[in-house]
Amino acid sequence: MPNPFLFEPAFLVESLRRLVAEFRDIKQATTLRRLYPGLKVGRFSSIIVDTPAALKCEGTANIGSFCEIIVESISPFTRISGQLILGDRVIIGSWANIRAGGGTITLGDNVLLAQKVSIIAANHSLSLSRPFRDSEWDENQVGVSIGSNVWVGAGATLLPGTTVGQNSVVAAGSVVTKCIPSQELWAGIPARFVRKLQPSCSISRQG
């Protein structure tokens, strides 16, 4: 008869992993709260900032669980600094992937990012002289700027060099490769103009 007080090695490893993760979350949340009082971070999110000045939180911001946010002011792949600027009342949904290296990512006031949104400030250059992972970042298209009161639907991706004007909507699953003017709905891969948004119009839920 097995001893009920003995635990399987796999169970012990998993329990230890969870304890370490929770300790990391508590330590990270304490540090972020001290540096950025208006920032609230959900469980199991990873926020890596190489210098405090590279992240600016200009009001309150709510970051969901399981997000990965990396802000690199200095990178060996580019001469351009990275920065993340969050306006007031920003919501970043769970599982977001934000890479603010090699350019500035700006989220204006009242920006709403649904779940699993990806925002990339810079990409590797397309050169076959070396492996893609070792190539320098393209400095011709950098940064992403999202204006105030923008709604980005679940699973959307915003690529380097793009902007989204205020009061616009990016539909779920879209890939933004161009600049979106204010007060417009865009959707698709790549994202294309769908229609203008008027104060009285309604929009189906994007995520």
Order of alpha helices (4+ residues) and beta strands (2+ residues): alpha-beta-beta-beta-beta-beta-beta-beta-beta-beta-beta-beta-beta-beta-beta-beta-beta-beta-beta-beta
